[in-house]
């Protein structure tokens, strides 16, 4: 699982408007007195697309419950994870024809809002505080520098570290490390026992560790949850300096796999699934993989999923979610009705059991539902409210920064540049 490698911004919004099938429309298109809204992410991409299948079923349930008042019309998917999908939304914005329901991440929402003026969900939440307060507070933050809430987050994924306790025991390590010094001690013992301490890939997994190494420092969680992370220059930010130097230390000390710079997720995943690596920094979506046939037999029973050393967890899902190009009041009312339907606790339980993803709203899973969820992921999700440091992933940083990271991280670790020079490259 790699961070999508593409850029978006003002350049995409200047793309030539091509002839496109209508997505939105006015309330006059409603049928039989029903307000019809469109959705461009409400059908599966394939037979194995659990999230798309769930969304399709969600639309059916919503339409049945709101017959005669609101209906969602499913239109061809627009894949927000591809450059083509982002470009298509940008072109639709230019001709004022965005779908009434679509999905997009924070980096692309802001320029799209500047071009088209997206629906602002903030006033709706402020007018319905009972509903608002069902959400985890950090999930309803606005994009950097805005008061507007441009998307309702689709999920709340808690990212910690998967540890193979059998490897820890064989290395004489009693429990997963809870601080950076303990991490170094455990890694040295694991390496001496002939195993790989930490699985890395140079990009996604490595950047998960970077987020943990920033967020667990004093003040780090507040910083990651604040505004412009690039302000003042990263080379002048002691949180970044300490984090990248520690991450480098883990590599130069021989605590990672030999092919830790490829940027290919499977280079980290394979040694962990085969039982050769002790730790994997990833999200709850990885828990079912550990229990699958692709993993070493018995691995699931040997693995625990805990907060990162320093008592921290990263949260993903805050910066992306359901967005809307609806302009007319009737259509915005329909979109809001869909949001309230989709985020009611019973529907969120259905989503969690169908997709293995966890909700951005609070609630208690009953005994029957708990049996349908991966116990590793569920345990950390429920424990996350008591974790000292909770912070977002670095996925809201500009994609161009990760292009630079991909280019220069290996050189930095190998000693071709010092820390200040390395971090200064990201300021542009």
N, C-alpha and C positions, 0 to 999 in steps of 0.2 A: 504494500500500500504506500504509494508515493504521493507527496504533495503534487497536485496538478501543476504541470510545468507550462504555464502560460501567463501572459501579462494582459491586463485589461485596464482601461482608464479612458482618458479623454480621446485618445486616438480611435478607440473602438466606437465611440459615440459619434465620430465624424465619418463612420463608414457610409458608403453610398447606399441609400435606401433602395432595396430591391423589391420587386413585386412579391407580396406575401399574402398568404391566406389570412382572412380576418380572424383575429383572436378575441378581441373585446366586443364592443357594440353597445348600443343604448338600451335602456329598459324597454323600448318599443319592440325589441326582439323577443321579449318574454312571451311565453306560450300559455294560454288559458289562465291569465292572471298571475302566473308564476314569474318571479324574477330569475332569469337565467344568467349564471356566471360561468366563465370558462376556466378550465384547469389544464395546464400543460405538463403536469408531472403526476398524473393520476391514472397511469396504466403501467404495467410492468414492462421493462426492457427485454426480459427473457423469462423463460419458465422457472429460472432459479432466482429471480429478483424478488426477494421476500418483501422489501420495502415497497416496491412498485405494486406488488400484489395486495399488500395491506392497504395502500392508498386507494386502489381501485375498489376494494371492499368497503372502505370508509365512505367513499362517495355514494355507493349504493345504499348504505345505511342512512346517510344524511338525506339523500333524496327521498327515501321511503318515509323518514320521520318528518320531512318538511313538504310533502306533496301538497300542491295547491298554493304554496307560498314561495319557496326557494327551490331551485334545482341547479346542480352543477353539471355542466356539459363538458365531457372529456374530449380534448382536442389532441392532436399528435404531440408526443413528448418533445420538450426542449431540454437537452441535457446540459445542465449548468456546469458540469465538470469538464466540458470540452471547450476549446477556443471557438468552435463553430456555434455552440449553444449560446455562449456569451455574446458573440457577434450578432446572432439572430435576435436576441433580446434587445441589443443596442439598436438594430435597424427598426424593430417594432416600436421602440421608444420614440424614434425620430418621426414616425408617422402616427403617433398617439394610438397604438393598437396593441399594447401589452396585454397579456392574459390577465384575467381577474384574479387568478391564483397561479403562482409559479414559485420556483425555489431558487435561491441565490445566496451567495456568501457576502460577507460584509465588504470585502475589497471591491466588489462590483456593484453593490447596492448604492453606494454613495454617488459614483458618476452616473448611474442610471437615474437616480433621483434628481440629480442636477439637470439631466436631459428631459425627463418626462414628468417629474413630480409624483412620486409614489404615494400610496396611501399611508398615512401616519397613524399607527396603532396606539400611540401614547395617549391621546385624549380618551380613547375607548377604555383603556385600562384604568385611567384615572377616574373615569365615571363609574366604574364597576370595581370598587376596591376589594370586594369579597372574592371575585374571580381573580383579580390581580394577585392577591395574597396567597393564592394556592401555588404560585410559582416560586421556585427558589429565587431569592432576591437578585443574585448575580446574573440570572438568565434574561432579565428584561433591561439590560443596559443598552444604551444607544451607541451607534457607531461613533468613532472618535470625533469629538468636536461638534456633535449634533445633539439637539434635544429631541429630535424626532426618532421614533421607533419604527424602522423600515421593514422589519421582519419579525415574526413570532418564531422563536427557536423551536426546532423540530424535536430536539432531544437534549438530554444532559448526560454526556458520557464522562465518566470518572476514570482518569488514567493514572495508574500507579505502576508498580513493577511486579511482574510475574517472577517468582523464585522457585527453583527446583530444590525442594528441601532435602531430597535424597543426596544431591551433590553437596549441599551445605553440610549435612551430617558426615558424609565421607571425608570432607575437608576439616572436620572438627569445629565447624561454626554452628553454634547452638541455635541461632535464629537469624532471620534477615536483618541486615544492618540498619540501624536507625539514625545514623549520622554519617557525615562524610569521612571522618577518621575511621569509623567502623567499616565503612565501605572499602577503604583502602586495605584494611587488615583482612577483611573477608576475602577480597579479591586475591591478595597475595597467597592466602591459604588455599584457595581454590586452584589457582595456577600451579602451586606446588603439588597439588593432588592430581595434576594432569588434565584438568578440565579448563574450558574457556570461562572466565568469570562473567563477562558481559558481552552479549550479542549486540553488534552495531552494524549499521548499513551505510553510514555517511550522510544520510538525509533524514527520512522520517523518524526512525527509531533514535538516531543520534540527536535529532532536534527535540524529541521528547525528553531525553536526558538533559539537554540544555535548559529546557523550561523548568525542569525540577531543580537544576543547580542554581538557577536564578531565583525561583519562587520560594525556595526554602531558606534563603539568606534573610537576615533581618531587614524588613522593608521590601523584600522582593515580591511578595504576593500583592501588596498595594501598588507597587510600580507596574507590574504586569497587567493589573486591572485598571490602570489609569489611562491617560490620554496618549499623546504621540510618544511612542517609545524611542524614537530616534532623536528627540529633542536634546540638544547639548552635545551631541556626538557620542557614539557608543564607546569610543576610546577613552572618553572622560567619565564614563559611568562605572564606578567600582563594582556594581553588581555584575555587569557584563565581563569586566576584566577578570574577576574572580571565577566566574562560571566557565569561561572559555579556557582559562588556565587549568582549572580542575579537569575539564573534559579532555584537554590535551594530555594531562598527566595520566589519565586512565588509559590513553592510547600508548604513550611512550613507555609506560610501565609494563606493557605487554599484557594488559588485562582485557583485551578485545580480540576478536577473530582477525585472522590475517587479511581477509578481504573486506575490511570495515569501511572502505572509502568508495565503494562502487556506486552508491546511490540506489542499489537494487534491494528491495525489501527482503527478498527471499534469502539474501546472503546473511541476514540476521536471523530470519525465521528458521531456516533449515537446521542450523546447529542447535537451536533451542528445542525444536520438535524432535530431533534425534537423540536428545539427552546428553549432548556434548557441551552445552552452555548452561550456566547457572541462572542467568537473569535476562529478562526481556522487558524493556519499557514499552508498553503498548496499551491499547484500550480494551474495553469489555468485549468488543466484537471479536477479539482474538481468543477469548475463552472457549467458544465452541470448537475452534480449530485444534486446541490442545486436546479436546476429547474425541477428535475425529480419527479416521483411519490413517490419515497422513502423519500422525504423531506416533512416537515410540509407544508400544503397548505399556500401559500402566502409568504413562506420564501424567495424566490428569490427577491421579491419586497422589502423586508426588509434588504437585505444584500448589503453591499458595499465592494469593494476589493481595498485595499490601501497599500502603502508602510508600512514597519514595523516601530514601534516607533524608532525615531532617523533618519528617512528619508532614509531608505535602502531597497533594494530588492536583493534577491539572484537569481542567474542565474544557471539553470541546462541545460545540453545538451552540455556543452563545452568539456567535457572530453570523450565523446563517439560519435560514428558515423560510417559512411561508411569507411571501411578499405579494403585493397586489398593485396592479395598474388601474384598478377601478376608480372612476372619477365621480359618477353619478351617485347621489345619496342612497338610492334604492339598492344599487349594486354593492356599495360599501356596507350597507346593513346586511346584505346577504353574505358577504365575505366574513363579517364579524360573527354572524350566526354560525357559519361553518367553523370558525376558530373556536367558539365556545362549545360546539358539539365535539370537535376533535380533541379538545383538551380537558373535557370532563373525565374524571378519574376512571370510570368504567371503560371508556374508550381508550384511554392511555394504557390500561392494563391489557386490553386486547392487542394494542400495538406492541407492547413489550413482549408478550408471549409469542407473538407472530414474528417479530424481527430480532429479538434478543437485545434490543436497544432500550435504554431507560429514559423515563419521562423527565421533562423540565418542571413538573409540578409535584407537589408532595402528596403522599398517600400511603396507605398500608396494603401490601399484597397479602391476600388471605392464604391459607395453607395450601389449597388446591393450586392457586396461581404460582406460588413459590416453587412448587414441584416442576413447573413448566419452564422456570428460569434457570440459567446457569448459576450454580451456587457460588462460584468464584467471583463472578461479576456482581451478583446480588449482594454479597457480603461487603465488598468495598463501596458499592453505591450507598448502602445503608449506613456504613461507618463514616462516610465522607463528611457528614454534618459535624462530627466531633473532631475532625482533623484540624490541626492548628493552622496550616497554610493551604489555602485554596486559591488557585490562580488559573487564568486562561492559558491555553496553549499559545504558541507563537504563530498560529495560523492566520492572524490578522495583520502580520507584517507584509510589506509589499513583496510580490512574487519575484521582482527583480533582485531583492535581497537574497533570496534563496538560490537564485542563479549564481550570484557572486559567491555564496557559501559553497555551492557545489564546485566552483572553480578553484577557490583558494583555501578551503579547509584542509585538504591533504597537504598542501605546501606549508601551511602554518604548523601543522603537527610535525612535519618532517624538518622544521627548523629554518625554512627559507625566509621567514619574516618574523618580526617580534609581534607582541600582542597588540600594541597601539597601531602599528601599521595594518595589521589584519583587520581590526575593528573599524579603522578609519575608512576602509574600502566600502563600508555599507552606508556611509552618510549620504552618498549621492542617490 
